[in-house]
Amino acid sequence: MKYKTIAAPCTRTLIEKRSEFIAAVTPVQTAEQVIACIQDAHAAYRKARHHVYAYVLRDQNISRYSDDGEPQGTAGLPVLDVIRKQGLTDVCCVVSRIFGGVLLGANGLVRAYGQACAQALRDAQIMEMCACRSMTIQCD
């Protein structure tokens, strides 16, 4: 069974009306790795008010998101939609927002969070994976 994921972590920053949206996409395979990604974002961007995340795991076909205090459906869901539209799995995206003093409104938040994730994924190396088996063949 083939699937698409990213080869390595990638980070991209988007500035929208003085707010800084830092999107970090990371290849993950377990919920524990997702938790580590979220904790890394909290540690790296302490000034950020929100650490929005979304992830899709191939194992048990799990996908989740969090708006982390932003209005419901304006942050995590747009990030998850970007991941799904690209057809990716085993990927986590955490977008940390450092507030710039200007309110963006619901539409502005949806656009900014989705765009930050999309830009980070555009910079990431997307690769197609397929199931395979290692075999040893002996011949004369």
N, C-alpha and C positions, 0 to 999 in steps of 0.2 A: 504494500500500500504506500503510495507516494504522498508526501506532504511538504509544505514550504515552511521554512523558519529562517532565522537570521544566524549568521556565522559567529558574530561576536558582538559585545555590547557597543552601543553608540549613543552619544549625547548631542543634543542640539538645543540651542537657545532661541526663543522668539520673544521680541519686545512688542507689546501691544498696549498703546496708551500708557506708557511708562511702567506697566507691569511686566515682570520678567517671567516667562514660562520656560522652565528647563525640563526638557523631555529626555528621559533615559530609557532606552529600549535594551532589553537583555534577554538572551536565550535562557529558558528555564525548562525544567522537566518535572519539578515537584512543587507542592505548596510550600515546603520549607524554603526552597530557593526564592519563591515569590516573596515570602516574609523577609528574607535577607535583603532583597532589592529595595523593599519599602523602608527597612531600617537604615540601609545605606543612604537613601535619599534624605531621610530625617537627619542623619549625622552630617551629611555633606552640605545641606542647605538649611541651616538652623534659622535663618531669617524668614524662611518661607512660611506663610500662614496655612497653606494647603498643600498636601501631597496626595494628589489624585492618582489612582491607579486603575489599570485594567489588565487582565491576562487571559490567555487561552492555553489550556493544557490538553495535549492529545490523549493522555491517559484518562479514561472515563469521560472524555469529551466535556471537560469542565471549563466554564468561562465565568468570570466574576469582574465586578468593578466597584469602585467607591468614589463618591463625590467629595468626601472628606470635608464636610462643612459648606461646600458650595451649594447653591440651590439645586434641588433634586432634578437629576437628568441633564444638567448643564455641563458636567465635567467628565465623570467617569464613562458615561454611556457614549459620548462622542469619541472618546479614545478607543473604547471597545469596538465601535463601529468601524473605525479606521483599520484596526487590526483584522477584523472579519472581512472587510471589503478587499483587503490585499490577499486574503486566503491564507493567512499565516496561523501557525499553531506553535506551541511551546515557546511563547513570547510573553514577556511582561513589559509594560510601559508605565513608568511613574513620571508624572508631570508635576513638578514643584513650582508653585506660584509665589513670587515675591511681589507683594502688592505695591503698586506705584502711586496710589492716591486718587486714581480716577476709576469710578465704577463703570464696568463694561456692560452691564445689563445681561439678561439671559442669552440673547442672541450673540452678543459679543463673547461671552464665556464659551458657548458651544463652538463658535468659530475658532477662538484662540486655542482651546485645548485640543480640538481636532487637528488644527493646522500644526501645532507643535509636535504632536505624535507623528503626523504624516511626514513632516520634514526629517525627523529623526529616522524614520523607517526608510525614507528616500536615500539617506546617507549610509544606512546599514547595508551590509552585503547579504542579500537574500539568496538562499540556496534551496534546492529541491533535494529532499531526502527520499530514499526508497529502501524497503526492507531487502536485506541480502543475508547470505550465509557464507561463512568462511568454509572453504573446502580444500582438502589436500588430495591431489591426484598423483599416483605413481604410475609411470609408464616404462616400458622397455625402451 
